[in-house]
Amino acid sequence: MIRIILLFVATLGATLTSFRHFINGGWSPDSLSSTSQILFFIMMILELLASGYEFRKYFYEREKDTNH
């Protein structure tokens, strides 16, 4: 569970940083290409969704075990 929380927090931080950079001035031309950065941003969102699913699955299993 600790690994999931750390992964979720790290991914959330990377996603928000990328999004804030995009909002504040667009992608930097001297860094990665804009396509690579957009793909990175999409992958971060997918990682957040996967982490959310793992949280939900963990708590569902925990609740199922306590109800027996």
N, CA, C and O atoms as CSV, one atom per row, in Angstrom:
chain,resi,resn,atom,element,x,y,z
A,1,MET,N,N,0.822,-1.197,0.000
A,1,MET,CA,C,0.000,0.000,0.000
A,1,MET,C,C,0.867,1.261,0.000
A,1,MET,O,O,0.536,2.250,-0.654
A,2,ILE,N,N,1.973,1.217,0.736
A,2,ILE,CA,C,2.873,2.376,0.783
A,2,ILE,C,C,3.418,2.675,-0.615
A,2,ILE,O,O,3.534,3.838,-1.002
A,3,ARG,N,N,3.752,1.630,-1.370
A,3,ARG,CA,C,4.274,1.838,-2.725
A,3,ARG,C,C,3.246,2.521,-3.609
A,3,ARG,O,O,3.591,3.397,-4.402
A,4,ILE,N,N,1.981,2.124,-3.479
A,4,ILE,CA,C,0.931,2.738,-4.288
A,4,ILE,C,C,0.791,4.216,-3.946
A,4,ILE,O,O,0.640,5.050,-4.838
A,5,ILE,N,N,0.841,4.544,-2.648
A,5,ILE,CA,C,0.713,5.941,-2.229
A,5,ILE,C,C,1.884,6.766,-2.763
A,5,ILE,O,O,1.681,7.863,-3.284
A,6,LEU,N,N,3.103,6.247,-2.637
A,6,LEU,CA,C,4.269,6.975,-3.142
A,6,LEU,C,C,4.202,7.164,-4.653
A,6,LEU,O,O,4.520,8.240,-5.159
A,7,LEU,N,N,3.792,6.133,-5.371
A,7,LEU,CA,C,3.652,6.225,-6.816
A,7,LEU,C,C,2.599,7.260,-7.190
A,7,LEU,O,O,2.801,8.054,-8.109
A,8,PHE,N,N,1.476,7.252,-6.479
A,8,PHE,CA,C,0.390,8.190,-6.750
A,8,PHE,C,C,0.850,9.629,-6.531
A,8,PHE,O,O,0.594,10.496,-7.367
A,9,VAL,N,N,1.523,9.885,-5.417
A,9,VAL,CA,C,1.978,11.243,-5.098
A,9,VAL,C,C,3.020,11.719,-6.113
A,9,VAL,O,O,2.967,12.860,-6.571
A,10,ALA,N,N,3.958,10.852,-6.460
A,10,ALA,CA,C,4.995,11.229,-7.429
A,10,ALA,C,C,4.387,11.510,-8.798
A,10,ALA,O,O,4.766,12.477,-9.459
A,11,THR,N,N,3.459,10.680,-9.222
A,11,THR,CA,C,2.829,10.865,-10.523
A,11,THR,C,C,1.977,12.122,-10.539
A,11,THR,O,O,1.973,12.863,-11.523
A,12,LEU,N,N,1.260,12.362,-9.458
A,12,LEU,CA,C,0.444,13.572,-9.371
A,12,LEU,C,C,1.328,14.813,-9.449
A,12,LEU,O,O,0.988,15.772,-10.142
A,13,GLY,N,N,2.447,14.803,-8.751
A,13,GLY,CA,C,3.365,15.937,-8.799
A,13,GLY,C,C,3.914,16.174,-10.192
A,13,GLY,O,O,3.969,17.314,-10.653
A,14,ALA,N,N,4.323,15.104,-10.867
A,14,ALA,CA,C,4.859,15.243,-12.225
A,14,ALA,C,C,3.795,15.746,-13.189
A,14,ALA,O,O,4.083,16.566,-14.060
A,15,THR,N,N,2.569,15.261,-13.038
A,15,THR,CA,C,1.484,15.681,-13.920
A,15,THR,C,C,1.155,17.150,-13.721
A,15,THR,O,O,1.015,17.895,-14.691
A,16,LEU,N,N,1.032,17.573,-12.466
A,16,LEU,CA,C,0.697,18.972,-12.201
A,16,LEU,C,C,1.821,19.905,-12.639
A,16,LEU,O,O,1.557,21.004,-13.127
A,17,THR,N,N,3.063,19.481,-12.471
A,17,THR,CA,C,4.189,20.298,-12.919
A,17,THR,C,C,4.173,20.448,-14.432
A,17,THR,O,O,4.374,21.548,-14.948
A,18,SER,N,N,3.935,19.355,-15.148
A,18,SER,CA,C,3.875,19.414,-16.610
A,18,SER,C,C,2.726,20.303,-17.066
A,18,SER,O,O,2.884,21.111,-17.981
A,19,PHE,N,N,1.575,20.153,-16.429
A,19,PHE,CA,C,0.401,20.926,-16.820
A,19,PHE,C,C,0.619,22.409,-16.540
A,19,PHE,O,O,0.263,23.253,-17.363
A,20,ARG,N,N,1.203,22.735,-15.386
A,20,ARG,CA,C,1.460,24.135,-15.039
A,20,ARG,C,C,2.446,24.751,-16.033
A,20,ARG,O,O,2.287,25.903,-16.436
A,21,HIS,N,N,3.456,23.988,-16.425
A,21,HIS,CA,C,4.422,24.473,-17.411
A,21,HIS,C,C,3.727,24.744,-18.743
A,21,HIS,O,O,4.024,25.736,-19.408
A,22,PHE,N,N,2.815,23.878,-19.129
A,22,PHE,CA,C,2.084,24.043,-20.383
A,22,PHE,C,C,1.200,25.281,-20.332
A,22,PHE,O,O,1.147,26.037,-21.302
A,23,ILE,N,N,0.505,25.503,-19.222
A,23,ILE,CA,C,-0.393,26.648,-19.084
A,23,ILE,C,C,0.400,27.961,-19.057
A,23,ILE,O,O,-0.013,28.946,-19.668
A,24,ASN,N,N,1.531,27.976,-18.355
A,24,ASN,CA,C,2.269,29.226,-18.155
A,24,ASN,C,C,3.020,29.722,-19.381
A,24,ASN,O,O,3.349,30.907,-19.444
A,25,GLY,N,N,3.297,28.889,-20.331
A,25,GLY,CA,C,4.037,29.432,-21.467
A,25,GLY,C,C,4.271,28.446,-22.580
A,25,GLY,O,O,5.128,28.670,-23.435
A,26,GLY,N,N,3.549,27.386,-22.589
A,26,GLY,CA,C,3.745,26.399,-23.635
A,26,GLY,C,C,4.977,25.553,-23.381
A,26,GLY,O,O,5.662,25.709,-22.371
A,27,TRP,N,N,5.241,24.667,-24.303
A,27,TRP,CA,C,6.378,23.770,-24.158
A,27,TRP,C,C,7.655,24.491,-24.539
A,27,TRP,O,O,7.659,25.311,-25.457
A,28,SER,N,N,8.714,24.197,-23.858
A,28,SER,CA,C,10.017,24.802,-24.138
A,28,SER,C,C,10.598,24.174,-25.409
A,28,SER,O,O,10.717,22.952,-25.487
A,29,PRO,N,N,10.958,24.982,-26.394
A,29,PRO,CA,C,11.437,24.401,-27.661
A,29,PRO,C,C,12.789,23.700,-27.543
A,29,PRO,O,O,13.108,22.847,-28.372
A,30,ASP,N,N,13.594,24.042,-26.526
A,30,ASP,CA,C,14.906,23.407,-26.415
A,30,ASP,C,C,14.862,22.094,-25.644
A,30,ASP,O,O,15.877,21.403,-25.550
A,31,SER,N,N,13.715,21.740,-25.095
A,31,SER,CA,C,13.600,20.454,-24.406
A,31,SER,C,C,13.041,19.425,-25.386
A,31,SER,O,O,13.266,19.528,-26.592
A,32,LEU,N,N,12.331,18.457,-24.884
A,32,LEU,CA,C,11.764,17.423,-25.752
A,32,LEU,C,C,10.799,18.032,-26.764
A,32,LEU,O,O,10.326,19.153,-26.580
A,33,SER,N,N,10.514,17.310,-27.809
A,33,SER,CA,C,9.539,17.794,-28.775
A,33,SER,C,C,8.169,17.876,-28.118
A,33,SER,O,O,7.906,17.189,-27.131
A,34,SER,N,N,7.312,18.706,-28.658
A,34,SER,CA,C,5.995,18.892,-28.052
A,34,SER,C,C,5.194,17.594,-28.078
A,34,SER,O,O,4.408,17.333,-27.167
A,35,THR,N,N,5.386,16.786,-29.107
A,35,THR,CA,C,4.670,15.508,-29.166
A,35,THR,C,C,5.094,14.600,-28.021
A,35,THR,O,O,4.254,13.958,-27.390
A,36,SER,N,N,6.388,14.546,-27.754
A,36,SER,CA,C,6.878,13.717,-26.652
A,36,SER,C,C,6.344,14.213,-25.321
A,36,SER,O,O,5.987,13.414,-24.455
A,37,GLN,N,N,6.287,15.532,-25.154
A,37,GLN,CA,C,5.800,16.072,-23.892
A,37,GLN,C,C,4.305,15.826,-23.716
A,37,GLN,O,O,3.849,15.550,-22.606
A,38,ILE,N,N,3.546,15.922,-24.796
A,38,ILE,CA,C,2.112,15.640,-24.706
A,38,ILE,C,C,1.892,14.165,-24.390
A,38,ILE,O,O,1.027,13.834,-23.580
A,39,LEU,N,N,2.660,13.274,-25.016
A,39,LEU,CA,C,2.548,11.848,-24.707
A,39,LEU,C,C,2.918,11.569,-23.258
A,39,LEU,O,O,2.280,10.743,-22.605
A,40,PHE,N,N,3.941,12.250,-22.749
A,40,PHE,CA,C,4.329,12.106,-21.350
A,40,PHE,C,C,3.179,12.534,-20.441
A,40,PHE,O,O,2.871,11.853,-19.463
A,41,PHE,N,N,2.551,13.654,-20.762
A,41,PHE,CA,C,1.433,14.157,-19.972
A,41,PHE,C,C,0.274,13.158,-19.980
A,41,PHE,O,O,-0.333,12.909,-18.938
A,42,ILE,N,N,-0.036,12.589,-21.138
A,42,ILE,CA,C,-1.114,11.597,-21.239
A,42,ILE,C,C,-0.767,10.354,-20.424
A,42,ILE,O,O,-1.632,9.802,-19.743
A,43,MET,N,N,0.480,9.911,-20.485
A,43,MET,CA,C,0.888,8.737,-19.710
A,43,MET,C,C,0.795,9.000,-18.212
A,43,MET,O,O,0.461,8.095,-17.447
A,44,MET,N,N,1.083,10.221,-17.785
A,44,MET,CA,C,0.947,10.565,-16.364
A,44,MET,C,C,-0.514,10.472,-15.935
A,44,MET,O,O,-0.811,9.977,-14.847
A,45,ILE,N,N,-1.422,10.943,-16.779
A,45,ILE,CA,C,-2.848,10.851,-16.450
A,45,ILE,C,C,-3.274,9.392,-16.370
A,45,ILE,O,O,-4.010,9.013,-15.459
A,46,LEU,N,N,-2.821,8.570,-17.310
A,46,LEU,CA,C,-3.156,7.144,-17.267
A,46,LEU,C,C,-2.590,6.487,-16.016
A,46,LEU,O,O,-3.231,5.611,-15.435
A,47,GLU,N,N,-1.407,6.893,-15.596
A,47,GLU,CA,C,-0.812,6.353,-14.372
A,47,GLU,C,C,-1.635,6.745,-13.153
A,47,GLU,O,O,-1.811,5.938,-12.240
A,48,LEU,N,N,-2.142,7.977,-13.129
A,48,LEU,CA,C,-3.012,8.393,-12.025
A,48,LEU,C,C,-4.287,7.551,-11.989
A,48,LEU,O,O,-4.745,7.160,-10.916
A,49,LEU,N,N,-4.854,7.274,-13.157
A,49,LEU,CA,C,-6.052,6.429,-13.206
A,49,LEU,C,C,-5.748,5.019,-12.715
A,49,LEU,O,O,-6.543,4.428,-11.984
A,50,ALA,N,N,-4.601,4.481,-13.114
A,50,ALA,CA,C,-4.215,3.141,-12.665
A,50,ALA,C,C,-3.995,3.112,-11.160
A,50,ALA,O,O,-4.378,2.150,-10.494
A,51,SER,N,N,-3.382,4.155,-10.621
A,51,SER,CA,C,-3.181,4.218,-9.170
A,51,SER,C,C,-4.515,4.299,-8.443
A,51,SER,O,O,-4.703,3.660,-7.408
A,52,GLY,N,N,-5.438,5.084,-8.982
A,52,GLY,CA,C,-6.768,5.174,-8.386
A,52,GLY,C,C,-7.474,3.830,-8.386
A,52,GLY,O,O,-8.155,3.483,-7.420
A,53,TYR,N,N,-7.317,3.073,-9.464
A,53,TYR,CA,C,-7.910,1.742,-9.527
A,53,TYR,C,C,-7.301,0.826,-8.472
A,53,TYR,O,O,-8.013,0.053,-7.829
A,54,GLU,N,N,-5.978,0.912,-8.293
A,54,GLU,CA,C,-5.321,0.081,-7.281
A,54,GLU,C,C,-5.796,0.448,-5.874
A,54,GLU,O,O,-6.003,-0.436,-5.043
A,55,PHE,N,N,-5.970,1.747,-5.598
A,55,PHE,CA,C,-6.519,2.176,-4.312
A,55,PHE,C,C,-7.890,1.553,-4.092
A,55,PHE,O,O,-8.171,0.984,-3.037
A,56,ARG,N,N,-8.738,1.672,-5.112
A,56,ARG,CA,C,-10.107,1.171,-4.993
A,56,ARG,C,C,-10.117,-0.336,-4.768
A,56,ARG,O,O,-10.859,-0.842,-3.927
A,57,LYS,N,N,-9.290,-1.048,-5.524
A,57,LYS,CA,C,-9.220,-2.502,-5.386
A,57,LYS,C,C,-8.725,-2.887,-3.996
A,57,LYS,O,O,-9.249,-3.821,-3.389
A,58,TYR,N,N,-7.730,-2.180,-3.495
A,58,TYR,CA,C,-7.180,-2.475,-2.172
A,58,TYR,C,C,-8.239,-2.289,-1.090
A,58,TYR,O,O,-8.407,-3.152,-0.229
A,59,PHE,N,N,-8.951,-1.163,-1.135
A,59,PHE,CA,C,-9.951,-0.908,-0.102
A,59,PHE,C,C,-11.155,-1.832,-0.236
A,59,PHE,O,O,-11.772,-2.190,0.767
A,60,TYR,N,N,-11.498,-2.226,-1.467
A,60,TYR,CA,C,-12.589,-3.175,-1.665
A,60,TYR,C,C,-12.231,-4.526,-1.061
A,60,TYR,O,O,-13.055,-5.139,-0.383
A,61,GLU,N,N,-11.005,-4.995,-1.301
A,61,GLU,CA,C,-10.562,-6.274,-0.730
A,61,GLU,C,C,-10.496,-6.194,0.790
A,61,GLU,O,O,-10.864,-7.144,1.481
A,62,ARG,N,N,-10.036,-5.077,1.305
A,62,ARG,CA,C,-9.945,-4.914,2.753
A,62,ARG,C,C,-11.333,-4.915,3.394
A,62,ARG,O,O,-11.534,-5.509,4.453
A,63,GLU,N,N,-12.278,-4.251,2.748
A,63,GLU,CA,C,-13.647,-4.223,3.271
A,63,GLU,C,C,-14.284,-5.607,3.205
A,63,GLU,O,O,-15.021,-6.002,4.109
A,64,LYS,N,N,-13.998,-6.337,2.138
A,64,LYS,CA,C,-14.548,-7.682,1.989
A,64,LYS,C,C,-14.011,-8.610,3.079
A,64,LYS,O,O,-14.742,-9.455,3.595
A,65,ASP,N,N,-12.731,-8.451,3.428
A,65,ASP,CA,C,-12.133,-9.286,4.473
A,65,ASP,C,C,-12.697,-8.974,5.850
A,65,ASP,O,O,-12.844,-9.880,6.670
A,66,THR,N,N,-13.015,-7.720,6.124
A,66,THR,CA,C,-13.526,-7.354,7.450
A,66,THR,C,C,-14.994,-7.703,7.616
A,66,THR,O,O,-15.471,-7.805,8.746
A,67,ASN,N,N,-15.718,-7.889,6.531
A,67,ASN,CA,C,-17.145,-8.216,6.633
A,67,ASN,C,C,-17.386,-9.685,6.949
A,67,ASN,O,O,-18.491,-10.048,7.353
A,68,HIS,N,N,-16.391,-10.531,6.775
A,68,HIS,CA,C,-16.588,-11.968,7.033
A,68,HIS,C,C,-16.493,-12.294,8.479
A,68,HIS,O,O,-16.634,-13.456,8.861
